[in-house]
Amino acid sequence: MKSMKSLMGAALLTVMMAGQSFAVEYTRGIVKKIDADAGKVTVIHEELKNLDMPPMTMVFRTADEAMIARMHEGQEIEFVAERVNGKLTITELK
């Protein structure tokens, strides 16, 4: 009985710790240009810590067309960017 409680406690702790490691950090930026036909957006952004990139202006792909539809030039955004198939891609947008 004690070993079952210990096992359950260890499993719960593991799940809780794994959830913390998947916390997403959003980066702030300003949409400079949108090329909806190409599925690309140019963003002036703060440091991208997860990609080890300093603040700069960059072109990103978007994970889907709906993301671009929610953007307009001059808009302040919070986003997550990742390398997807070697391409810098906005994968989440607040």
C-alpha positions, 0 to 999 in steps of 0.5 A: 500500500505504501509503495503504491502511494509512493508510486502515485506521488512520484507520478504526480510530481513528474507530471507537474514538473513536465507541465512547467517545462512546457511553459510558453514564453511570448515575445512582443513585436510590431507587424511591419508588413504582411504578405498574405499570398506568401504566408509571411509577415515581417515583425519588428521584435524583442529578443527571441530567447528560445531562438537565441536571437537579439531584437531585430526585424525579421520575416516569419512564416505563419503556422496557418492562414487564420493567423495572418487574417488576424494581423494588420500592419502597425499592430502590436502582437505577442507571439511564439516563434519556432523553427519549423522544417528549418523555417522561422515560423510564428506558431502562436499568437495572442 
